[in-house]
Amino acid sequence: MLLIRVTGLLFIIFTLTAALSNAQENTFYASNGNHLIPGKIDLKQATPIRIKLSSYPTWVTGHDDGSHSVWYVLLNDSTVQKVVVEENGKVSVLKTNINLPSDTILSIDTGSNPRQLFAPELYKNNFLTHPVRLIANNKIAAIDASGVFSIQDPDRIYRLNIEILKDSRILQNEKGQILVLTGNSTKYKHGILGDKVEADGFAIIDTVKKPVVRNQFALKGSNVFETLMPIWTDINLDNKREIILTKSDSRSGAQLQIYTEDGKLISSSDPIGRGFRWMHLIAAAEFGPNGEIEIAAVRTPHIGGVLEYYRLKDGKLRVVHKRAGYSTHRIGSRNLDTAVAGDFNDDGHVEMLVPTQDFKQLDSIKRTAGGSKIDHSIKLDHQLSTNLAAYSSRGKIELAFGTYNNELIIIRQ
C-alpha cells in the first residue's frame, strides 16, 4: 500500500512539475496532452453560474486574471465573446472583434501580457489545430494549412521539412521539445475525427535553438494512430516520458499503445476486435482506489460508450474496471476535450468528470475498491455543445462549458 502511494505521488509530482514549468492555461489541461487538472474543487459545494448568449457556444477556454476569471467563448455564428467573472460573482459579457470558423480550437497565448487569445493570423490559416507558445524560448509554434511546421520569433521563421498531420495538436515538455503526429495516411478511412486522413507516426523536435527533429517513428502496414492528441508522460515511473496513443486498423479496430520516445513499443491493450470501432484516450492519473496509476479511456463512445480504466501490469495494459453509459465524442468532431480528470470533491484523490451517453449530464466518477461510483452529477437542461474547459489557479479549479441552449455554465467555488 505504501509503495503504491509513493509511486503515485511521484507520478503526480512529475505531472504537476511539467504543468507548472509549462505555465499553460490552454485548451487542454497540461501541455503534455493529459486531461488532468491540478488543484481541487468540491462540485457539491460549488454554485454554477449560467450565462445566456446570443448563439450556442462551440469552444471555451479560460484563465485567471488576478482578481477575476476570464473565459473566451466561440459561438456558432463565428463570433468570440469574453466573459469576466469577478470575485464577488459579478459577470460581464463583452464582445470582441475576433471572428473564427465555428469549429476552431481556441487557445490562450500564455506569453502575452495581458493574457489573451492567439491572434487569428498566428493560426497560419490552419484552424484544424492551434498555435502554442514555447516554454524554451517564448517563440510561437504552429502548423500551417499545408502541414508545414514552423517556429517564429520577431526576427525570422524556422520551417521543418517533415510531413506533419495538419490537425495534430502540438505537445511540449519541460526540456523545450515538441511532440507532433506525422504522416497523412488514408489507409484507414474511419473518418470520425473530422476527415479520413490519420497519422501513422510521431516526431519529437528540439526547439531550444534551431528546430531539429530528434526522433521520428512510423507505423508499418495498414495501421494508423487514430487520435489528434497523444499523452506524453512518465507512465511507468522510470523518469522518462512515454507516449500513449490510440492505434487502429480495419481488422481489429482500436487499442491503446505505449511507446518510448524513440518508437519502441512498451505495451498494448487488447484491441476492440472489430474494425471501425474507436477508443478515446483521455487521461493518465492516480485513479486507482489505492492511488494506482491508471489510464482512462472511453471505448466506442458513439455506440454505447464504456468508461474503462487500464493499468500497466507485467508489461500489459489490462482493463481493471469498466463502467457503461458514457460518451466523450461526436462523430466527425475534432473536439477531444469533453472529459477531464481532477480532484472534484476535495478529498485528495482524482476523479473523472465525463458526459453521459446523451450529453445531458456530467458525472464525477470515483474509483472504489468495488469498482466505481458516481460521486456527483451535474444535470444539463440541454446537450453539451463544447469542450469541458478548466484551469487551476492558486490551487483552485474552475470549469466552464456550453450547451445548445445558448448557455455558458461556469462552475467555481
Secondary structure, DSSP 8 states (H G I E B T S, - for coil): -HHHHHHHHHHHHHHHHHHHHHT--SSSSSTTS--EEEEE-BTTT-EEEEEE-SS-EEEEEEEE-SSEEEEEEEETTSEEEEEEEETT--EEEEEEEEE--TT----EETTSSS-EE--GGGGTT-TTS--EE-TTTS-EEEE-TTS-EEEE-SS-EEEE---B-TT---EE-TTSEEEEEE--B-SS----SSSS-BB-EEEEEE-SSS-EEEEEEE--TT-EE--S--EEE-SSSSSS-EEEEEEEETTTEEEEEEE-TTS-EEEE----SSSS--EEEEEEE--STTS--EEEEEESTTTT-EEEEEEEETTEEEEEEEEESB----TT-----S-EEEESBSSSS-EEEEEBTTSSEEEEEEEETTEEEEEEEEE-SS-B-S--EEEEETTEEEEEEEETTTEEEEEE-
